[in-house]
Amino acid sequence: MIILKKIGLTLFVVLLLVSIFKDLTVGTIVRETETVQGASEKDNEEQPVEKKNKKADENTEKEQQKETNRYKVVSKKVAAGETVLSIVETINPDENSLLMKQIILDFETLNPGIDPHLIEPNKEYYFPAYKN
């Protein structure tokens, strides 16, 4: 009986070590999502840099116009301890379905060059007030 316990314990330890080794060397399979590039992106790559920049500026202007259809722009002076997310939540108390990523992107669009994680107290910033 004691021999069976020793064999069982030894077998368990060996299997545990093999599984740990396999996990550390092979790891877990992670499938990356493939991005499909359309023909328009390929066409843009072949164009001169000046035309790319002009098109990028036009796209940015169109995007900003589209973005303002989703929200109004509110200017607010930041108090100590406030964050972009806490301010947007106070401006939009009825909105429960706001995505943090979208809020950050909208803040960056309204305040170019400002890091949303490093806003300073007593400074004025623009925030999105989302339309229902």
C-alpha positions as CSV (number, residue, x, y, z in Angstrom):
1,M,0.0,0.0,0.0
2,I,2.8,2.4,0.8
3,I,4.5,1.6,-2.5
4,L,1.3,2.5,-4.4
5,K,1.2,5.9,-2.6
6,K,4.8,6.6,-3.4
7,I,4.3,5.6,-7.1
8,G,1.1,7.7,-7.3
9,L,2.8,10.7,-5.7
10,T,5.9,10.3,-7.9
11,L,3.7,10.1,-11.0
12,F,1.7,13.2,-9.9
13,V,4.9,15.2,-9.4
14,V,6.4,14.1,-12.8
15,L,3.1,15.1,-14.6
16,L,3.1,18.4,-12.8
17,L,6.7,19.2,-13.7
18,V,6.1,18.2,-17.4
19,S,3.0,20.4,-17.6
20,I,4.9,23.3,-16.1
21,F,7.8,22.8,-18.5
22,K,5.5,22.6,-21.5
23,D,3.6,25.7,-20.4
24,L,6.8,27.7,-20.0
25,T,8.4,26.6,-23.2
26,V,5.4,26.5,-25.6
27,G,3.0,28.8,-23.8
28,T,-0.6,29.5,-24.6
29,I,-1.7,29.9,-28.2
30,V,-2.8,33.5,-28.9
31,R,-4.6,34.1,-32.1
32,E,-4.0,37.6,-33.6
33,T,-6.8,39.2,-35.5
34,E,-5.8,39.9,-39.1
35,T,-6.4,43.3,-40.5
36,V,-7.7,43.6,-44.0
37,Q,-6.4,46.5,-46.1
38,G,-8.7,47.8,-48.6
39,A,-7.8,49.0,-52.1
40,S,-8.2,52.6,-51.0
41,E,-5.4,52.2,-48.4
42,K,-3.1,50.7,-51.0
43,D,-3.9,53.6,-53.4
44,N,-3.0,56.1,-50.6
45,E,0.4,54.4,-50.1
46,E,1.3,55.1,-53.7
47,Q,0.4,58.8,-53.6
48,P,3.0,61.5,-53.0
49,V,3.4,62.7,-49.4
50,E,1.9,66.1,-50.1
51,K,-1.4,64.6,-51.3
52,K,-1.4,62.2,-48.3
53,N,-1.2,65.1,-45.9
54,K,-3.9,67.1,-47.7
55,K,-6.2,64.1,-47.7
56,A,-5.4,63.5,-44.0
57,D,-6.3,67.1,-43.2
58,E,-9.6,66.8,-45.1
59,N,-10.4,63.5,-43.4
60,T,-9.6,65.1,-40.0
61,E,-12.0,68.0,-40.7
62,K,-14.7,65.7,-41.8
63,E,-14.2,63.5,-38.8
64,Q,-14.4,66.5,-36.4
65,Q,-17.6,67.5,-38.1
66,K,-19.0,64.0,-37.7
67,E,-17.8,63.9,-34.1
68,T,-19.7,67.2,-33.3
69,N,-22.8,65.5,-34.5
70,R,-22.4,63.0,-31.6
71,Y,-21.7,65.6,-28.9
72,K,-21.6,69.2,-27.9
73,V,-18.4,70.8,-26.8
74,V,-18.3,72.0,-23.2
75,S,-15.5,74.1,-21.8
76,K,-14.7,73.4,-18.1
77,K,-12.0,74.5,-15.6
78,V,-10.6,71.4,-13.9
79,A,-10.5,71.3,-10.1
80,A,-7.9,69.4,-8.2
81,G,-8.5,65.7,-8.1
82,E,-10.7,65.6,-11.1
83,T,-10.0,63.3,-14.1
84,V,-11.3,63.3,-17.7
85,L,-13.6,60.4,-16.9
86,S,-15.0,62.0,-13.7
87,I,-15.7,65.3,-15.5
88,V,-17.4,63.5,-18.5
89,E,-19.5,61.5,-16.0
90,T,-20.7,64.7,-14.3
91,I,-21.4,66.4,-17.7
92,N,-23.3,63.3,-18.9
93,P,-25.1,61.9,-15.8
94,D,-27.7,60.0,-17.9
95,E,-25.3,58.2,-20.2
96,N,-24.5,54.7,-18.8
97,S,-23.1,53.2,-22.1
98,L,-20.1,55.5,-22.6
99,L,-16.9,53.7,-23.5
100,M,-13.8,54.9,-21.8
101,K,-11.7,54.5,-24.9
102,Q,-14.2,56.7,-26.9
103,I,-14.2,59.3,-24.2
104,I,-10.4,59.5,-24.3
105,L,-10.4,59.7,-28.1
106,D,-13.0,62.5,-28.0
107,F,-11.0,64.4,-25.4
108,E,-7.9,64.1,-27.5
109,T,-9.8,65.3,-30.6
110,L,-11.1,68.4,-28.7
111,N,-7.7,69.1,-27.0
112,P,-4.9,68.2,-29.5
113,G,-1.6,67.7,-27.9
114,I,-3.0,67.3,-24.4
115,D,-2.5,64.0,-22.6
116,P,-5.8,63.1,-21.0
117,H,-4.0,61.4,-18.1
118,L,-2.0,64.5,-17.3
119,I,-4.6,67.3,-17.1
120,E,-3.7,70.1,-14.7
121,P,-5.9,71.7,-12.1
122,N,-7.1,75.3,-12.7
123,K,-6.8,74.9,-16.5
124,E,-9.6,75.1,-19.0
125,Y,-10.2,72.1,-21.3
126,Y,-12.9,71.1,-23.7
127,F,-15.0,68.0,-22.9
128,P,-17.7,66.2,-24.9
129,A,-21.3,66.4,-23.8
130,Y,-22.9,63.5,-25.6
131,K,-26.2,63.8,-27.3
132,N,-28.9,61.3,-26.5
